[in-house]
């Protein structure tokens, strides 16, 4: 499978409608600091699992706080 890009993760954030200004997101800043609450974050991860065909176990969620971390994780799972 082709490598997932940070832009593809941002597109999923845009589709999930969990932040007001997607274009202002910083790839290396935690999503919670950028206004994504825990319920929206869970929904976002579910969407990412579905879109990219990965399973994200609960014990891995704490390490997935930034767009960069999510991108790296998804690529490692594919």
Secondary structure, DSSP 4 states (H G I P E B T S, - for coil): -PPPPHHHHHHHHHHHT-SS-GGG--TTS-TGGGT--HHHHHHHHHHHHHHHT----GGGGGG--SHHHHHHHHHHH-
